[in-house]
């Protein structure tokens, strides 16, 4: 485990939630520094198997030297496709930690953090074409406003988008500092960090298609999980958590659970326990854990 790369959040709670069988097959779809994967491997026997996904090439340096372990350098939206490539059709448990890794936040050049001046990037996979630069400089005012409102929950998204479009007509916005300067009127001293975090979150979610990826992933889960298999999911903002909660409850992202002809509810998963959040002690050790929410579910 590379804790310098990423300090795993809700480590014991999330892995406990998988109810690991020593000879089972498990997937960690957000490998990062390998903290959750390392804990899963500790609980697997010689016949167990762990697959891990991470689209960021930087994470490959953390690969675990263990014959039971396979790291796949891909986005977890391709979960079913790549498991099938390795001859796996069903698994006993899936873990996901949807947060940006500490490494991505701390590596200034990646452009994820409000603390640093950097080129507008924010790509988790640096081979992807769409970056924060394209979002800021080529999206229409309407589309920019939609991104800021939907993914950043910013009430003045329309005004922000208008200012960005006006500014970029004069000079290309290339860096995070330029973007901050353009939006300075919307950043009062007392709320500057909070609003900037919302702006960065919105652009990052758009760049990495995080909501679409989450939906695609969740829709694959019922088919891939064995009956009785567990799902352990850590979210960091309301957009993600809302989708996870609805899918566990209803098997869809909107509305109520489907019912059969006799009125029986037909859902693929059932929740296990209640919402789990980090302890005060964990937050004191790792401030980035403060917004984490863990939900656990089981395949029916």
Secondary structure, DSSP 8 states (H G I E B T S, - for coil): --TTT---SSHHHHHHTT---TT-EEEES--TTSHHHHHHHHH--TT-EEEEE---GGGGGG----TTEEEE-S-GGGHHHHHHHTT---EEEEEEE-S--HHHHH-GGG---TTS--BS---SSTT-S--HHHHHHHS-HHHHHHHHHHHH--TTHHHHHHHHHHHHTTS---BHHHHHHHTGGG--GGGHHHHHHHHHHHHHHHHHTHHHHHHHHHHHHHHHEEEEEEEEEEE-SHHHHHHHHHHHHHSSSSSS-EE-TTS-EE-SEEE-S--B---HHHHHH-GGGTT-EEEEEEE-
